[in-house]
């Protein structure tokens, strides 16, 4: 497996958040056209509990940490764009926001499909087909949800920054200098995108659940929740593989539907939006490099000449 570190990010309101190996940075273009930059240390629980960074476990951990960082990034970007005083989300705010998002996700992508299946299952005698149909309903809801929000003007702006984020990372991974001209030439599609991850989660959930027969409604919902950590763990490992240059073709094939879906979740960015993505990515790359050099100096201090 490649030990190369892969940078990732997230589009926020009029900006981009990039996450590096040890640092994160958020760049936001304010209403006066000024680009403001905030950065900090990546604080992962895996550094304190290394076992949580092991394959199959790290997927769920990464998902939760991404949600927390994403909420904080969105709050910061909204305040900067509105030129308001920044307010940090408290632990209570984060818990309530994530809990609400989780309940909404469970309701839309687990309970509602299970309810539909409960009402049509007498028409389908084959359990395998029934469970695959449930998976298809979930995927259909997900795609319709993305199509629906894409009509919102503010979301279209976020999708442009999403495209700028991908273009910047693609440019960096191609070994090219991070300039607006170079970044603009690259694709807004990327295999390690969160859209891809979500679609793989839905496909993986549909596949695993084909082995569970025909449980009643409440048990069906409970089983979906119980296998969620396993599904997230497997999906995370797949997307990590799919994002590597030397991955097996099967991983590229698995990632293909998610990459196709990104044509809905990304838009071609303009030069100003690309500039914002470059600012965020340059910041984390430079801070990671500086930390690496500092670590080398501490490990191998220069000896005094004699």
C-alpha positions as a Markdown table, in Angstrom:
| # | Residue | x | y | z |
|---|---|---|---|---|
| 1 | Unk | 0.0 | 0.0 | 0.0 |
| 2 | Unk | 1.2 | 3.5 | -0.8 |
| 3 | Unk | 2.4 | 5.6 | 2.1 |
| 4 | Unk | 1.8 | 8.8 | 0.2 |
| 5 | Unk | -0.4 | 11.3 | 2.1 |
| 6 | Unk | -3.5 | 12.4 | 0.2 |
| 7 | Unk | -5.0 | 15.8 | 0.8 |
| 8 | Unk | -8.7 | 16.4 | 1.0 |
| 9 | Unk | -11.1 | 19.2 | 1.5 |
| 10 | Unk | -14.6 | 20.5 | 1.6 |
| 11 | Unk | -16.5 | 23.4 | 0.0 |
| 12 | Unk | -18.0 | 25.8 | 2.4 |
| 13 | Unk | -19.9 | 29.1 | 2.0 |
| 14 | Unk | -17.8 | 31.2 | -0.4 |
| 15 | Unk | -14.7 | 29.2 | 0.4 |
| 16 | Unk | -12.8 | 26.0 | 0.8 |
| 17 | Unk | -11.5 | 24.0 | 3.7 |
| 18 | Unk | -8.5 | 21.9 | 3.1 |
| 19 | Unk | -7.2 | 19.2 | 5.5 |
| 20 | Unk | -3.5 | 18.2 | 5.5 |
| 21 | Unk | -1.6 | 15.6 | 7.5 |
| 22 | Unk | -1.2 | 17.8 | 10.6 |
| 23 | Unk | -3.0 | 21.0 | 9.8 |
| 24 | Unk | -6.2 | 22.4 | 8.3 |
| 25 | Unk | -7.0 | 25.7 | 6.6 |
| 26 | Unk | -10.1 | 27.5 | 5.6 |
| 27 | Unk | -10.0 | 30.3 | 2.9 |
| 28 | Unk | -13.1 | 32.4 | 2.5 |
| 29 | Unk | -13.7 | 35.3 | 0.1 |
| 30 | Unk | -15.6 | 38.1 | 2.0 |
| 31 | Unk | -18.1 | 40.4 | 0.5 |
| 32 | Unk | -15.3 | 43.1 | 0.0 |
| 33 | Unk | -13.4 | 40.5 | -2.2 |
| 34 | Unk | -10.7 | 40.0 | 0.5 |
| 35 | Unk | -9.6 | 36.4 | 1.1 |
| 36 | Unk | -9.4 | 35.6 | 4.8 |
| 37 | Unk | -7.5 | 32.5 | 5.9 |
| 38 | Unk | -7.8 | 30.5 | 9.2 |
| 39 | Unk | -5.7 | 27.5 | 10.1 |
| 40 | Unk | -5.1 | 25.1 | 13.0 |
| 41 | Unk | -3.9 | 21.7 | 14.0 |
| 42 | Unk | -5.7 | 18.5 | 13.0 |
| 43 | Unk | -6.7 | 16.9 | 16.3 |
| 44 | Unk | -7.7 | 13.4 | 15.5 |
| 45 | Unk | -8.6 | 10.9 | 18.3 |
| 46 | Unk | -6.6 | 8.3 | 16.4 |
| 47 | Unk | -3.4 | 10.0 | 17.7 |
| 48 | Unk | -4.5 | 9.3 | 21.3 |
| 49 | Unk | -6.0 | 5.9 | 20.5 |
| 50 | Unk | -4.0 | 4.4 | 17.6 |
| 51 | Unk | -6.4 | 1.4 | 17.4 |
| 52 | Unk | -9.1 | 3.7 | 16.0 |
| 53 | Unk | -6.8 | 4.4 | 13.0 |
| 54 | Unk | -6.8 | 0.7 | 12.0 |
| 55 | Unk | -8.4 | -0.4 | 8.7 |
| 56 | Unk | -12.2 | -1.0 | 8.9 |
| 57 | Unk | -12.4 | 1.0 | 12.1 |
| 58 | Unk | -10.9 | 4.3 | 10.8 |
| 59 | Unk | -13.8 | 4.8 | 8.4 |
| 60 | Unk | -16.4 | 5.5 | 11.1 |
| 61 | Unk | -13.9 | 7.7 | 13.0 |
| 62 | Unk | -13.0 | 9.7 | 9.9 |
| 63 | Unk | -16.7 | 10.2 | 9.1 |
| 64 | Unk | -17.5 | 11.6 | 12.5 |
| 65 | Unk | -14.4 | 13.8 | 12.6 |
| 66 | Unk | -15.2 | 15.1 | 9.1 |
| 67 | Unk | -18.8 | 16.0 | 10.2 |
| 68 | Unk | -17.4 | 17.9 | 13.2 |
| 69 | Unk | -14.8 | 19.8 | 11.2 |
| 70 | Unk | -17.3 | 20.4 | 8.4 |
| 71 | Unk | -19.8 | 22.0 | 10.8 |
| 72 | Unk | -17.1 | 24.2 | 12.3 |
| 73 | Unk | -15.9 | 25.2 | 8.8 |
| 74 | Unk | -19.3 | 26.1 | 7.6 |
| 75 | Unk | -20.0 | 28.2 | 10.7 |
| 76 | Unk | -16.7 | 30.1 | 10.2 |
| 77 | Unk | -17.2 | 30.6 | 6.5 |
| 78 | Unk | -20.8 | 31.9 | 7.0 |
| 79 | Unk | -19.6 | 34.4 | 9.6 |
| 80 | Unk | -16.7 | 35.6 | 7.5 |
| 81 | Unk | -18.9 | 36.0 | 4.4 |
| 82 | Unk | -21.5 | 37.9 | 6.4 |
| 83 | Unk | -18.7 | 39.9 | 8.1 |
| 84 | Unk | -20.0 | 39.0 | 11.5 |
| 85 | Unk | -18.0 | 38.3 | 14.6 |
| 86 | Unk | -17.0 | 34.6 | 14.7 |
| 87 | Unk | -18.7 | 32.4 | 17.1 |
| 88 | Unk | -17.3 | 29.0 | 17.9 |
| 89 | Unk | -19.7 | 26.1 | 18.0 |
| 90 | Unk | -19.9 | 24.7 | 21.5 |
| 91 | Unk | -19.8 | 21.0 | 22.2 |
| 92 | Unk | -23.5 | 21.1 | 22.8 |
| 93 | Unk | -24.1 | 22.9 | 19.5 |
| 94 | Unk | -22.1 | 20.3 | 17.6 |
| 95 | Unk | -23.8 | 17.4 | 19.3 |
| 96 | Unk | -27.3 | 18.8 | 18.6 |
| 97 | Unk | -26.4 | 19.7 | 15.0 |
| 98 | Unk | -24.9 | 16.3 | 14.2 |
| 99 | Unk | -27.7 | 14.5 | 16.0 |
| 100 | Unk | -30.3 | 16.4 | 13.9 |
| 101 | Unk | -28.4 | 15.6 | 10.7 |
| 102 | Unk | -28.1 | 11.9 | 11.7 |
| 103 | Unk | -31.9 | 11.7 | 12.5 |
| 104 | Unk | -32.7 | 13.4 | 9.2 |
| 105 | Unk | -30.4 | 10.9 | 7.3 |
| 106 | Unk | -31.9 | 7.9 | 9.1 |
| 107 | Unk | -35.4 | 9.1 | 8.4 |
| 108 | Unk | -34.9 | 9.8 | 4.7 |
| 109 | Unk | -32.5 | 7.0 | 3.8 |
| 110 | Unk | -33.3 | 4.2 | 6.2 |
| 111 | Unk | -36.8 | 4.5 | 7.7 |
| 112 | Unk | -38.6 | 5.8 | 4.6 |
| 113 | Unk | -37.3 | 3.1 | 2.3 |
| 114 | Unk | -38.0 | 0.5 | 4.9 |
| 115 | Unk | -41.5 | 1.8 | 5.2 |
| 116 | Unk | -42.0 | 1.6 | 1.5 |
| 117 | Unk | -40.7 | -2.0 | 1.4 |
| 118 | Unk | -43.0 | -3.0 | 4.2 |
| 119 | Unk | -46.0 | -1.9 | 2.1 |
| 120 | Unk | -44.9 | -3.6 | -1.1 |
| 121 | Unk | -43.1 | -6.7 | 0.1 |
| 122 | Unk | -46.2 | -9.0 | -0.4 |
| 123 | Unk | -45.8 | -8.3 | -4.1 |
| 124 | Unk | -42.2 | -9.6 | -4.2 |
| 125 | Unk | -41.6 | -13.1 | -3.1 |
| 126 | Unk | -37.8 | -13.2 | -3.6 |
| 127 | Unk | -35.9 | -11.8 | -0.5 |
| 128 | Unk | -32.8 | -11.0 | -2.5 |
| 129 | Unk | -34.8 | -8.9 | -5.1 |
| 130 | Unk | -36.7 | -7.2 | -2.3 |
| 131 | Unk | -33.6 | -6.1 | -0.5 |
| 132 | Unk | -31.9 | -4.9 | -3.7 |
| 133 | Unk | -35.0 | -2.9 | -4.4 |
| 134 | Unk | -34.7 | -1.2 | -1.1 |
| 135 | Unk | -31.1 | -0.3 | -1.9 |
| 136 | Unk | -32.2 | 1.1 | -5.3 |
| 137 | Unk | -34.8 | 3.2 | -3.5 |
| 138 | Unk | -32.2 | 4.7 | -1.2 |
| 139 | Unk | -29.9 | 5.5 | -4.1 |
| 140 | Unk | -32.8 | 7.0 | -6.0 |
| 141 | Unk | -33.6 | 9.3 | -3.0 |
| 142 | Unk | -30.0 | 10.3 | -2.7 |
| 143 | Unk | -29.8 | 11.3 | -6.4 |
| 144 | Unk | -33.1 | 13.1 | -6.2 |
| 145 | Unk | -32.0 | 15.0 | -3.1 |
| 146 | Unk | -28.8 | 16.2 | -4.9 |
| 147 | Unk | -30.8 | 17.2 | -8.0 |
| 148 | Unk | -33.3 | 19.1 | -5.8 |
| 149 | Unk | -30.8 | 21.1 | -3.9 |
| 150 | Unk | -28.8 | 21.9 | -7.0 |
| 151 | Unk | -31.6 | 24.3 | -8.1 |
| 152 | Unk | -30.8 | 26.5 | -5.1 |
| 153 | Unk | -28.6 | 29.5 | -6.0 |
| 154 | Unk | -26.4 | 29.3 | -2.8 |
| 155 | Unk | -25.9 | 25.6 | -3.3 |
| 156 | Unk | -24.8 | 26.1 | -6.9 |
| 157 | Unk | -22.1 | 28.5 | -5.5 |
| 158 | Unk | -21.0 | 25.8 | -3.1 |
| 159 | Unk | -20.8 | 23.3 | -5.9 |
| 160 | Unk | -18.5 | 25.7 | -7.8 |
| 161 | Unk | -16.2 | 25.8 | -4.8 |
| 162 | Unk | -16.5 | 22.0 | -4.7 |
| 163 | Unk | -15.2 | 22.0 | -8.2 |
| 164 | Unk | -12.4 | 24.4 | -7.3 |
| 165 | Unk | -11.4 | 22.2 | -4.4 |
| 166 | Unk | -11.1 | 19.1 | -6.7 |
| 167 | Unk | -9.3 | 21.0 | -9.4 |
| 168 | Unk | -6.7 | 22.3 | -6.9 |
| 169 | Unk | -6.1 | 18.8 | -5.4 |
| 170 | Unk | -5.9 | 17.3 | -8.9 |
| 171 | Unk | -3.3 | 19.9 | -9.9 |
| 172 | Unk | -1.2 | 19.3 | -6.8 |
| 173 | Unk | -1.3 | 15.6 | -7.2 |
| 174 | Unk | -0.2 | 16.0 | -10.8 |
| 175 | Unk | 2.9 | 17.7 | -9.5 |
| 176 | Unk | 2.1 | 21.1 | -11.2 |
| 177 | Unk | 2.5 | 24.5 | -9.6 |
| 178 | Unk | -0.6 | 25.8 | -8.0 |
| 179 | Unk | -1.6 | 28.7 | -10.2 |
| 180 | Unk | -5.0 | 29.7 | -11.3 |
| 181 | Unk | -4.1 | 28.8 | -14.9 |
| 182 | Unk | -2.7 | 25.4 | -14.1 |
| 183 | Unk | -5.6 | 24.5 | -11.7 |
| 184 | Unk | -8.3 | 25.6 | -14.2 |
| 185 | Unk | -7.0 | 22.9 | -16.7 |
| 186 | Unk | -7.8 | 20.0 | -14.3 |
| 187 | Unk | -10.9 | 18.0 | -13.8 |
| 188 | Unk | -13.5 | 18.9 | -11.1 |
| 189 | Unk | -14.0 | 15.2 | -10.6 |
| 190 | Unk | -12.0 | 13.3 | -7.9 |
| 191 | Unk | -12.2 | 9.6 | -6.7 |
| 192 | Unk | -11.9 | 10.5 | -3.0 |
| 193 | Unk | -14.9 | 12.9 | -3.0 |
| 194 | Unk | -17.4 | 12.7 | -0.2 |
| 195 | Unk | -20.2 | 12.3 | -2.8 |
| 196 | Unk | -18.4 | 9.1 | -4.0 |
| 197 | Unk | -18.1 | 7.9 | -0.4 |
| 198 | Unk | -21.8 | 8.4 | 0.2 |
| 199 | Unk | -22.8 | 6.5 | -2.9 |
| 200 | Unk | -20.4 | 3.6 | -2.1 |
| 201 | Unk | -22.0 | 3.5 | 1.4 |
| 202 | Unk | -25.4 | 3.1 | -0.2 |
| 203 | Unk | -24.2 | 0.4 | -2.6 |
| 204 | Unk | -22.4 | -1.4 | 0.1 |
| 205 | Unk | -25.4 | -1.3 | 2.5 |
| 206 | Unk | -27.6 | -2.7 | -0.3 |
| 207 | Unk | -25.2 | -5.5 | -0.9 |
| 208 | Unk | -24.7 | -6.5 | 2.7 |
| 209 | Unk | -28.4 | -6.4 | 3.5 |
| 210 | Unk | -29.2 | -8.9 | 0.8 |
| 211 | Unk | -28.0 | -11.6 | 3.4 |
| 212 | Unk | -30.6 | -10.6 | 6.0 |
| 213 | Unk | -33.7 | -12.0 | 4.5 |
| 214 | Unk | -37.1 | -10.4 | 5.2 |
| 215 | Unk | -37.1 | -8.8 | 8.7 |
| 216 | Unk | -40.1 | -6.8 | 9.9 |
| 217 | Unk | -40.0 | -3.0 | 9.7 |
| 218 | Unk | -38.4 | -2.1 | 13.1 |
| 219 | Unk | -35.9 | -4.9 | 13.0 |
| 220 | Unk | -35.0 | -3.9 | 9.4 |
| 221 | Unk | -34.3 | -0.3 | 10.6 |
| 222 | Unk | -32.3 | -1.6 | 13.5 |
| 223 | Unk | -30.2 | -3.9 | 11.4 |
| 224 | Unk | -29.4 | -1.1 | 9.0 |
| 225 | Unk | -28.2 | 1.0 | 11.9 |
| 226 | Unk | -26.2 | -1.9 | 13.3 |
| 227 | Unk | -24.3 | -2.6 | 10.1 |
| 228 | Unk | -23.6 | 1.1 | 9.5 |
| 229 | Unk | -20.1 | 1.1 | 11.1 |
| 230 | Unk | -19.2 | -1.9 | 9.0 |
| 231 | Unk | -20.5 | -0.3 | 5.9 |
| 232 | Unk | -18.7 | 2.9 | 6.6 |
| 233 | Unk | -15.5 | 1.1 | 7.3 |
| 234 | Unk | -15.5 | -1.0 | 4.1 |
| 235 | Unk | -16.6 | 2.1 | 2.0 |
| 236 | Unk | -13.7 | 4.1 | 3.5 |
| 237 | Unk | -11.1 | 1.5 | 2.5 |
| 238 | Unk | -12.6 | 1.3 | -1.0 |
| 239 | Unk | -12.5 | 5.0 | -1.6 |
| 240 | Unk | -8.9 | 5.2 | -0.2 |
| 241 | Unk | -7.9 | 2.5 | -2.7 |
| 242 | Unk | -9.8 | 4.1 | -5.6 |
| 243 | Unk | -7.9 | 7.4 | -5.0 |
| 244 | Unk | -4.5 | 5.8 | -5.4 |
| 245 | Unk | -2.7 | 6.0 | -8.7 |
| 246 | Unk | -1.7 | 2.4 | -8.7 |
| 247 | Unk | -5.0 | 0.9 | -7.5 |
| 248 | Unk | -6.5 | -2.3 | -9.0 |
| 249 | Unk | -9.0 | -1.6 | -11.9 |
| 250 | Unk | -11.8 | -3.1 | -9.8 |
| 251 | Unk | -11.6 | -0.1 | -7.4 |
| 252 | Unk | -11.7 | 2.3 | -10.3 |
| 253 | Unk | -14.8 | 0.5 | -11.6 |
| 254 | Unk | -16.5 | 0.7 | -8.1 |
| 255 | Unk | -15.7 | 4.4 | -7.9 |
| 256 | Unk | -17.0 | 5.2 | -11.4 |
| 257 | Unk | -20.7 | 5.8 | -10.4 |
| 258 | Unk | -19.7 | 8.2 | -7.7 |
| 259 | Unk | -17.4 | 10.1 | -10.1 |
| 260 | Unk | -20.3 | 10.3 | -12.5 |
| 261 | Unk | -22.5 | 11.7 | -9.8 |
| 262 | Unk | -20.0 | 14.5 | -9.2 |
| 263 | Unk | -21.1 | 16.1 | -12.4 |
| 264 | Unk | -24.2 | 17.0 | -10.3 |
| 265 | Unk | -22.3 | 18.1 | -7.1 |
| 266 | Unk | -19.5 | 20.1 | -8.8 |
| 267 | Unk | -19.7 | 23.1 | -11.2 |
| 268 | Unk | -16.9 | 24.8 | -13.2 |
| 269 | Unk | -15.5 | 27.5 | -10.9 |
| 270 | Unk | -14.3 | 30.9 | -11.9 |
| 271 | Unk | -10.8 | 32.3 | -11.3 |
| 272 | Unk | -11.6 | 33.9 | -8.0 |
| 273 | Unk | -13.0 | 30.7 | -6.6 |
| 274 | Unk | -9.9 | 28.7 | -7.7 |
| 275 | Unk | -7.7 | 31.4 | -6.1 |
| 276 | Unk | -9.5 | 30.7 | -2.8 |
| 277 | Unk | -9.0 | 26.9 | -3.1 |
| 278 | Unk | -5.3 | 27.5 | -3.9 |
| 279 | Unk | -4.9 | 29.6 | -0.8 |
| 280 | Unk | -6.3 | 26.9 | 1.5 |
| 281 | Unk | -4.3 | 24.1 | -0.2 |
| 282 | Unk | -1.0 | 26.0 | -0.2 |
| 283 | Unk | -1.4 | 26.8 | 3.5 |
| 284 | Unk | -1.8 | 23.2 | 4.6 |
| 285 | Unk | 1.0 | 21.9 | 2.2 |
| 286 | Unk | 3.4 | 24.6 | 3.5 |
| 287 | Unk | 2.6 | 24.0 | 7.1 |
| 288 | Unk | 2.9 | 20.2 | 6.8 |
| 289 | Unk | 6.3 | 20.7 | 5.0 |
| 290 | Unk | 7.5 | 23.1 | 7.7 |
| 291 | Unk | 6.5 | 20.6 | 10.4 |
| 292 | Unk | 8.3 | 17.8 | 8.6 |
| 293 | Unk | 11.5 | 19.9 | 8.4 |
| 294 | Unk | 11.3 | 20.9 | 12.0 |
| 295 | Unk | 10.8 | 17.3 | 13.0 |
| 296 | Unk | 13.9 | 16.3 | 11.0 |
| 297 | Unk | 16.0 | 19.0 | 12.7 |
| 298 | Unk | 14.9 | 17.8 | 16.1 |
| 299 | Unk | 15.7 | 14.1 | 15.2 |
| 300 | Unk | 19.0 | 14.9 | 13.6 |
| 301 | Unk | 20.4 | 18.1 | 15.1 |
| 302 | Unk | 23.4 | 19.7 | 13.5 |
| 303 | Unk | 26.6 | 18.9 | 15.3 |
| 304 | Unk | 29.0 | 21.7 | 16.1 |
| 305 | Unk | 32.1 | 21.9 | 13.8 |
| 306 | Unk | 35.5 | 21.2 | 15.3 |
